[in-house]
Amino acid sequence: MKATLVKLGASGAAISIWTPPLASAATLPNANVNNLQGFVNLICTIAGWLFAFLIVLAIVFILIAAFYYLTASDNAQRRSAANYMIVFAAVAIALGILARSLPFLVSSLVGGTFNGCP
């Protein structure tokens, strides 16, 4: 059972690695970092790609869990694995959204002006 989860997770990760570049209109990071703003732009671009990867990976795991639910019938162990996968995917999505919104929250708490990534 555990080996099957690892295989499905690895294949889902391999598929989802190529999904963000194809599905997103994000630009590739520019290696010309000449000043601090260029560095901030590079970090923002990388963070945007990682966020897209996280969301796609969570969706893949939700789809795998749905497949487990559909094929579980009376197998309690398989339903339990599907429950854990959905819970962990939901936690991953929540943490990703929290991490994405954290700079805005901190900026508003300290009275700064953060307009987001360009």
C-alpha positions in Angstrom: 0.0 0.0 0.0 2.8 2.4 1.0 4.7 1.6 -2.2 1.6 2.4 -4.3 1.3 5.7 -2.6 4.9 6.5 -3.2 4.6 5.5 -6.9 1.5 7.6 -7.4 3.0 10.5 -5.6 6.2 10.4 -7.7 4.3 10.1 -10.9 2.0 13.0 -9.9 5.0 15.1 -9.0 6.7 14.2 -12.3 3.6 15.2 -14.3 3.0 18.4 -12.3 6.5 19.7 -12.7 5.7 20.5 -16.3 2.2 21.8 -15.7 3.0 25.3 -14.3 5.2 26.3 -17.2 2.5 25.2 -19.6 -0.5 26.5 -17.8 0.8 29.7 -16.3 1.6 33.0 -18.0 4.4 33.6 -15.6 7.8 34.7 -17.0 11.0 32.9 -16.5 13.3 34.4 -13.9 15.7 36.9 -15.4 19.3 36.2 -14.4 20.4 39.9 -14.8 20.3 41.0 -11.2 22.0 44.4 -11.1 20.4 46.0 -8.1 18.2 45.2 -5.1 15.0 45.6 -7.1 16.2 43.0 -9.7 16.9 40.6 -6.8 13.4 41.2 -5.4 11.8 40.6 -8.8 13.8 37.4 -9.2 12.6 36.1 -5.7 9.0 37.1 -6.5 9.1 35.3 -9.8 10.5 32.1 -8.2 8.0 32.3 -5.4 5.1 32.6 -7.9 6.4 29.5 -9.7 6.7 27.6 -6.5 3.2 28.6 -5.4 1.8 27.4 -8.8 3.6 24.2 -8.4 2.2 23.7 -4.9 -1.3 24.3 -6.0 -1.0 21.9 -9.0 0.6 19.2 -6.8 -2.2 19.6 -4.2 -4.8 19.3 -6.9 -3.1 16.1 -8.3 -3.2 14.6 -4.8 -6.9 15.5 -4.4 -7.6 13.7 -7.7 -5.6 10.7 -6.6 -7.5 10.6 -3.3 -10.8 10.8 -5.3 -9.6 7.8 -7.3 -8.9 6.0 -4.0 -12.4 6.8 -2.8 -14.0 5.5 -6.0 -12.0 2.2 -5.9 -12.0 1.6 -2.2 -15.4 -0.2 -1.9 -15.1 -1.9 1.5 -11.4 -1.4 2.0 -11.1 0.8 5.2 -7.4 1.2 4.8 -7.7 2.7 1.3 -10.4 5.1 2.5 -8.2 6.1 5.3 -5.3 6.8 2.9 -7.7 8.9 0.8 -8.8 10.9 3.9 -5.2 11.6 4.8 -4.4 12.7 1.3 -7.3 15.1 1.2 -6.4 16.5 4.6 -2.8 17.0 3.7 -3.7 18.6 0.4 -6.1 21.0 2.1 -3.4 21.9 4.6 -0.9 22.5 1.8 -3.3 24.8 0.0 -4.0 26.7 3.2 -0.3 27.1 4.0 0.4 28.2 0.5 -2.2 30.9 0.5 -1.1 32.0 4.0 2.5 32.2 2.8 1.5 34.1 -0.3 -0.5 36.7 1.8 1.9 37.0 4.7 3.9 39.9 3.2 0.8 41.9 2.8 -0.3 41.1 6.4 3.0 42.1 7.9 3.2 45.2 5.8 -0.2 46.4 6.9 0.6 45.6 10.6 3.8 47.7 10.6 2.3 50.5 8.5 4.4 49.9 5.4 3.3 49.9 1.8 3.9 46.6 0.1 2.3 46.5 -3.4 3.1 42.9 -4.1 5.4 41.4 -6.6 5.6 43.1 -10.0 
